[in-house]
Amino acid sequence: MSRLVRAGAALALAGTVHAAVNSRLLRRPALGDRGAARVSVLIPARDEAVHIAACLGTVLGQPGVAEVLVLDDGSSDDTAALAAAAGATVIAGPAPPAGWLGKPHACAQLAAAADPASDVLVFLDADVRLAPGAISAAVALLERTGLDMITPHPRQVAITAGERLVQPLLQWSVLTLLPLRLAERSSRPSLGAAIGQFVVVRRATYERAGGHGSIKDALLDDLALLKSIKRVGGHGALVDGTELASCRMYESWAELQDGYAKSLWSAFGSRRGGFASGSEAAAVAVGGALTLAYLLPPLAALRGSRAGLVGYVAGVAGRVITARATGGRPWPDAAAHPISIAAFLWLTARSLLLRRRGTLSWKGRTVPARSA
């Protein structure tokens, strides 16, 4: 057991060192920079009456934006009326046909309706709030780097205890596990990360890759789109969007666990998931590695293990580094890192179980078991 504890502590320490390196390498758009491209902002929206007006209030009037289109995806609330009243052009979207999931279908329709003169497409979720000049700054980074797609990761607003436990793991996992510069340069579709809340993509590359039609059944549509871009020779990267945007994904534990249940299984058990493996065995392997690195050492530390204490401190330090690099809350949240990992493992197990039972759904639509 002592050997396992030392191995876990070593893994945690290595992950923290990697996060520290990545925090220096993470690309950061600069507010005030101005991109030259003509931009269409495209917002898929289903039952987003709570968010859409506030979102559009931060989008309309952004420099460089030629148009703002909202696709009302069969909403049962006042999403369409509120979007129109705010000043956006609203498109009424039909239900997705067989073989399509809702968000890819909505995004495909938006892209087809966008002004042909727009060089860059920006796909934005309705729960995102932009800083003034955010779109132009993101486009400027796209142009400066020569990348085909970037996804600025908004500052994640986490208020409740459940949000504060789970949401910081989004940024932490990227900085800890992904070699950022290698992922940028690599043509391997399996190597990369993306966040679908804020997607900035060159239209020519998007169309060459087949757009959202090439990922019509993808639950993790952000990762799937990046993979399609890479397959046609393009390159993309997740970048820091802390200064550009903020987002509160879920406002309760019930929303959070249902949101992760919908798609988390796909990160491990699908051909378009975030990890290279395509089976539930991958989830077990990743869960085992996380347990070894971030659960076993702190449990051993409670029994007086010095190696366990080193591993626990390393895990907490990694969270602190990530929080400071991405606008998160370092303390006291980082101290609960083992609990965060345990919560993530539980959410993963729940997602896999519900998928096996065929009971997954999101916003009133069933999630097909065959979805990618």
Stockholm file with secondary structure:
# STOCKHOLM 1.0

chainA/1-372         MSRLVRAGAALALAGTVHAAVNSRLLRRPALGDRGAARVSVLIPARDEAVHIAACLGTVLGQPGVAEVLVLDDGSSDDTAALAAAAGATVIAGPAPPAGWLGKPHACAQLAAAADPASDVLVFLDADVRLAPGAISAAVALLERTGLDMITPHPRQVAITAGERLVQPLLQWSVLTLLPLRLAERSSRPSLGAAIGQFVVVRRATYERAGGHGSIKDALLDDLALLKSIKRVGGHGALVDGTELASCRMYESWAELQDGYAKSLWSAFGSRRGGFASGSEAAAVAVGGALTLAYLLPPLAALRGSRAGLVGYVAGVAGRVITARATGGRPWPDAAAHPISIAAFLWLTARSLLLRRRGTLSWKGRTVPARSA
#=GR chainA/1-372 SS CHHHHHHHHHHHHHHHHHHHHHHHHCCCCCTTCCCCSCEEEEEEESSCTTTHHHHHHHHTTCTTEEEEEEEECSCSSSHHHHHHHHTCEEEECCCCCTTCCHHHHHHHHHHHHSCTTCSEEEEECTTEEECTTHHHHHHHHHHHHTCSEEEEEEEECCCSHHHHHHTTHHHHHHHHHCCHHHHHHCCCTTSCCCCTTEEEEEHHHHHHTTGGGGGTTCSSHHHHHHHHHHHTTCCEEEEEEEEEEEECCCSSHHHHHHHHHHHTTHHHHSTTSSSSCCSHHHHHHHHHHHIIIIIHHHHHHTTTCHHHHHHHHHHHHHHHHHHHHHTCCCTTGGGGHHHHHHHHHHHHHHHHHHHHHTCCEETTEECCTTCC
#=GC SS_cons         CHHHHHHHHHHHHHHHHHHHHHHHHCCCCCTTCCCCSCEEEEEEESSCTTTHHHHHHHHTTCTTEEEEEEEECSCSSSHHHHHHHHTCEEEECCCCCTTCCHHHHHHHHHHHHSCTTCSEEEEECTTEEECTTHHHHHHHHHHHHTCSEEEEEEEECCCSHHHHHHTTHHHHHHHHHCCHHHHHHCCCTTSCCCCTTEEEEEHHHHHHTTGGGGGTTCSSHHHHHHHHHHHTTCCEEEEEEEEEEEECCCSSHHHHHHHHHHHTTHHHHSTTSSSSCCSHHHHHHHHHHHIIIIIHHHHHHTTTCHHHHHHHHHHHHHHHHHHHHHTCCCTTGGGGHHHHHHHHHHHHHHHHHHHHHTCCEETTEECCTTCC
//
